[in-house]
Amino acid sequence: MNRMIPLAIVVAAIIAAGAYFLMQGNVTEVEVTQIETPAEPENADAAASAIPDMVLGDANAPITMIEYASYTCPHCGSFHQNTYPQLKADYIDTGKVKFVFREVYFDRFGLWASMIARCGGQERFFGITDLMFKTQAEWTRAGEPVAIADELRKIGRIAGLNDDELNACLQNEESAQTLVEWFQTNAARDDINSTPSFVINGTKYGNMSYAEMKELLDGML
């Protein structure tokens, strides 16, 4: 998938997102544009340090793999359903790969999903992410934005978050804007122009089959 929303539109969606989740207001439709690798924001260093990376695996693994993905990207959903479980079993759980997940935003729904996933912290992030991708076809097609919001909230509750926790995360506009700046910084630095994309030991790769990924990783070990 190769579209992103411009920073100004993302920020506008962020400001409205918390209110919308609480059903206190309306959010205007977000325009989706063809992707262009965004420029780093002026406060790139601050944004990068303020948002923690979500990491699985041995910190000292010989291979570091960063996945750039959107929760609303069908190819990302396919990767996480069909390839990621094998990758995790063969390389992450065995200490060969340190895996880092970084979000990309094409639309407000992917942004909302990211805000909920991060609401659970490092401990719950990957479990919520798994639920997001397993049910992607359902929640992304729930209909009106309010229905999609409700489905995302259900995922948060399944993961053990309560309404107070969800509301606190979704109403934190400053944190959400920093998250977008973090995303813009990462995308600019790693030249991300499609999802899923992978940066493996410093080199960028596009989407690939598990057989291709396995051959690549084995060649690095």
N, C-alpha and C positions, 0 to 999 in steps of 0.2 A: 504494500500500500504506500502511496507516495503523495500524500497531501498533508499540509499543516495549516493551522489557523495563525494569522499574524498576531504578534504580541498584544497589540492594542485591543483586538477583538477578544483575545483570551482574557485579558484583564477585566474587560467589561463583563464577560461571563462570570468571572470569579466574584466580582462585586455583587452580582445578582444571585449567585448560586446558593448561598446560605439561606437567603430569604425564600428562594423558590423551594428548597427542600422542606422548609417549614410551612410551605403553602401560604405565605403571606404576601406574595407578589408574583409578577410575571417576568419571564425572561424573553427578550427578543431573540429571534432566530439568529444563529451564528453562521456567518458565511464561511465556507470552506474554500481554500485556494490551493492551487498547485504549489507543491513544496518548493521552497528555495531555502538553502541552508541559511539560518538566521544569523545575523551579526550578534556578537556577544554584547550583552547589556553593559552599561558603564560600571555597574556595581557587580561585575561577574564574580570576582573573588569572594565577595561577601555572600552572594547567592550560593556559590559552590560549597562554602564552608558551613552554611546554615542548614542545608538539607543533607541528611545522612544517606549514604548509599545503602541499599538493601543487598545483603551478601549471604551466600551459602557456601559451605565448603571450607577447606583448610586455608587459613590465611597465608600459609607458606607453600601452597601448591605450586608446581612448576609452570602451570598455565593459568593465566587470568583471562576469563571470558566475560565481556560486557555485552548483554543483550539490550538493544533499544527496541521497545515495543509499545504499541498502543492497545488499550483494552478493547477498543472498537474495531481493530484491524482483523479481518477474517484470517489472513495468512498467519498472524501472530497466534490466533486461537488454534489454528491447525497445528502449528509448531508445538504449542504447549500441550495439546492433546496427543499428538502422535510421536514427536521426537524428544521433547523435554524429559519424559519419564525415563527413557533409555539413557539419555545424557546424564541424568541425575544418578541413576543406578550404577552406571559404568565408570563415570569420571568424577562427579561431584562428591558422592558418598564415599568414594574410595581414595579421596585425597589428591587426585590428579588435577582437578580443576577448581579454582576459586571462581564462583559464578556471581556476577553482579547484574541486577535488573534495574534498568533505567527507563522511565516512562517517557513517551512521546504523545503529544496532544494534537489530534486532528479536529476535535469537536468538543463541545461542552460536556458530552456524556462520558467521554474518555477521561476528561479532567475530573468530573465528579467521582468516577470509579477510582481514580488514583487517590483522591482525597480520602475516600473511605478505606482503601487498602492501607494507606499510611496511618490512618487513625488507630489501627491496631498495633502500631509499632513494629519493630524488627521481629518480635516473637510471633506475631500473627500475620505479618505481611504476606508471606508466601502461601499460607493457607488460604487467605482471602483472595489472593491472585489466582490460585488454582480454581476457586469457586467462580471467580469472574469469567475465566476462560471456559470452564466446563458449561456454564449457563449463558455464554455470550449470545447464542442464537435466540434465546428467550428474552433476556432483558433488553437487548438492543432493538428488539422488534415489539416491545410492549405497547407501542402506540404513542400517545401524546407524552411530552416531556414529564408531566406529573406522574404518569404511569411508569416511565423508565426510572424516575427518582424513587418511586416506591419499591421497585424491584431491587434497586441498588441498596436501599436501606434494609431490605429483607436479608440480603447477603451479609451485610454488616451484623445484623442480629444473629444470624446463624453462626457467625464466627465468634459470638460472645460479647459483642458491643451492645450497650444499651442506648436508648434514645438520647439521654443527656450527653453521653460521650460523642455520639454521632453529630448532634447539634453543635457541640462545642467545636468540633473539628471543621464542620462545614461553614460555620459563621466566622471563622478566623481568617478574615480577608488578607491581613498582612502576611500570614504564613502561606496562604494560597498564592499570593502574588510572588512571593519569594520562590515558591516551588516552580512557577512558570519561568522565572528568570533563571533558575537552576537548569531547567530543561533547555532553554535557549542557549545557555552557556555550553552545556554538554554537546548539543547538536552542532554548534558552530565549531567547537574544538575538534570533534571527531568526524566532521563532514558527513553528518547523517542526513540522507535524502530519501530514504525508504525504510519500511519496516516489514518484517523484522530485519535488523542489521546487527552484526556482531563485530566487536573489536576484540581480537584474540591476540594476546601478547603484543598489542600495539598496532596490529594490522587490521584494517576493516574488510569485512566480507559480507556478502549478501545472503539471502535466504538459501538454504541448501537442505538436501536430504540427510537422514541420519548416516547413511553409508558414506556420503561425502564428508560429513563432519567428523566421523570416526577416523577416516583416512587422514584428514588434516591434523586432528589432535594426536593420533598415534605417531605421526611424523615429527611432532614437537617433543615427544617424550624420549 
